[in-house]
């Protein structure tokens, strides 16, 4: 039976992160759009699936899972035999993967998300942007990306020389930075630039951008290039 | 084989998290104090090991690792019979859901509310400006925790996992200045919280983490 993904059909945030993982692995799925604009995610019916009232959520033949990073890990484990290996299995390689995944959430996500909220969401809702708040999160992000520049000068990806979920988790918020007026992902240094280009050029991400997040019935659909 | 070395300040939150898990697993370790108040974690020598200039990191017989949750996962993976990371595929998925819940729905607000209370207690900083707004956010998140914990004993199911233990430093720190974790309208959160903070592994380092070679 096919998986059902509940979420927001936009190339940013948790739903897009899961959609990219589904595409990486060539997994068919049904997409059900949740009407965030009208607060569907906060209703009791939806909260039965996701008690925090957030998207996305996954229903795998009655097994319901939420939190995008957990969903991606589950897909990576369940479909380990197909597509790229997104989580290493050897003890130390896996530890270095967990280190990189932790860095994403501790040192990248808060500042990238804050920049998105300040620099993209606020103008979208006609709210005044606070330039010093925006600059503060971009500045913190910049300091951390200085460290990424060092790490990525020694290895191809964040957990080692193979692409993993730790890299993938950066894509859906990292790509909104440019819209917030921040070009750090390409201007920070040659190593970050090389890594970012490689990660965002993957066919799985391009299919999310170009085909959108929608019911995808076969692997070919999931990985079709523009 | 060399004893696991934990490089950190003995009192900071992530050191407490790491030491609690080491204690749960009865892993001997040496605490090598890093004087964060004087910036020892920002020196070039330190940055060679932890390039973000943060504590803790470990040296496990030459294997260097940082990020407290990554360290905890690594040592738990070396002790699979502890059950702190379930291996059955669906149990593991629910475990990952629970660790992600802690990360995205607990730490941001519990950290910003709890850390100021803790730093005040340590005498390091007295600034509670961010606390009220973050307690408000945390309050709503804990309503969802109540819904989850009314159906199962712990966050990932009916057995204790790392996902529960990851909450400890900040759940404990928030309680230094607020009763948010033990309110009567959330009896299951209170039950779960009280169980966690009663654990010897948490109580062992109330006055700071120290080298532990025997259990």
Boltz contact constraints between the chains, C-beta under 6 A:
constraints:
  - contact:
      token1: [A, 51]
      token2: [B, 144]
      max_distance: 6.0
  - contact:
      token1: [A, 51]
      token2: [B, 147]
      max_distance: 6.0
  - contact:
      token1: [A, 51]
      token2: [B, 148]
      max_distance: 6.0
  - contact:
      token1: [A, 52]
      token2: [B, 105]
      max_distance: 6.0
  - contact:
      token1: [A, 52]
      token2: [B, 144]
      max_distance: 6.0
  - contact:
      token1: [A, 65]
      token2: [B, 93]
      max_distance: 6.0
  - contact:
      token1: [A, 65]
      token2: [B, 97]
      max_distance: 6.0
  - contact:
      token1: [A, 67]
      token2: [B, 97]
      max_distance: 6.0
  - contact:
      token1: [A, 67]
      token2: [B, 100]
      max_distance: 6.0
  - contact:
      token1: [A, 69]
      token2: [B, 100]
      max_distance: 6.0
  - contact:
      token1: [A, 70]
      token2: [B, 96]
      max_distance: 6.0
  - contact:
      token1: [A, 70]
      token2: [B, 97]
      max_distance: 6.0
  - contact:
      token1: [A, 70]
      token2: [B, 100]
      max_distance: 6.0
  - contact:
      token1: [A, 73]
      token2: [B, 96]
      max_distance: 6.0
  - contact:
      token1: [A, 74]
      token2: [B, 93]
      max_distance: 6.0
  - contact:
      token1: [A, 95]
      token2: [B, 65]
      max_distance: 6.0
  - contact:
      token1: [A, 95]
      token2: [B, 74]
      max_distance: 6.0
  - contact:
      token1: [A, 98]
      token2: [B, 70]
      max_distance: 6.0
  - contact:
      token1: [A, 98]
      token2: [B, 73]
      max_distance: 6.0
  - contact:
      token1: [A, 99]
      token2: [B, 65]
      max_distance: 6.0
  - contact:
      token1: [A, 99]
      token2: [B, 67]
      max_distance: 6.0
  - contact:
      token1: [A, 99]
      token2: [B, 70]
      max_distance: 6.0
  - contact:
      token1: [A, 102]
      token2: [B, 67]
      max_distance: 6.0
  - contact:
      token1: [A, 102]
      token2: [B, 69]
      max_distance: 6.0
  - contact:
      token1: [A, 102]
      token2: [B, 70]
      max_distance: 6.0
  - contact:
      token1: [A, 105]
      token2: [B, 103]
      max_distance: 6.0
  - contact:
      token1: [A, 147]
      token2: [B, 51]
      max_distance: 6.0
  - contact:
      token1: [A, 147]
      token2: [B, 52]
      max_distance: 6.0
  - contact:
      token1: [A, 150]
      token2: [B, 51]
      max_distance: 6.0
